[in-house]
Amino acid sequence: MGRYVGRRVAVGLATAWMSVYAFAQTGPPPKPPRLQIEKDTVDLGEVTRGQKPLAAFEVRNVGGDTLQILKVKPG
């Protein structure tokens, strides 16, 4: 019985050590992506028919992981 318990303890310790080692190698997961738009409105001024107004705004990923923009619709 003593050998069996000793093996179980050794296997348990080895498993725990491998888990700690794997976590230390990869670190915690990155923070999720987060979209930030500097301005939520844009004043285009007076626009006449046929004119194509142009506006620029900054879009940034302030999160920790890669941000993927998969679909965009005008609103």
Summary of the structure (lengths in Angstrom):
residues: 75
radius of gyration: 27.5
end to end distance: 72.3
largest distance: 91.0
contacts: 100
relative contact order: 0.17
helix: 33%
strand: 8%
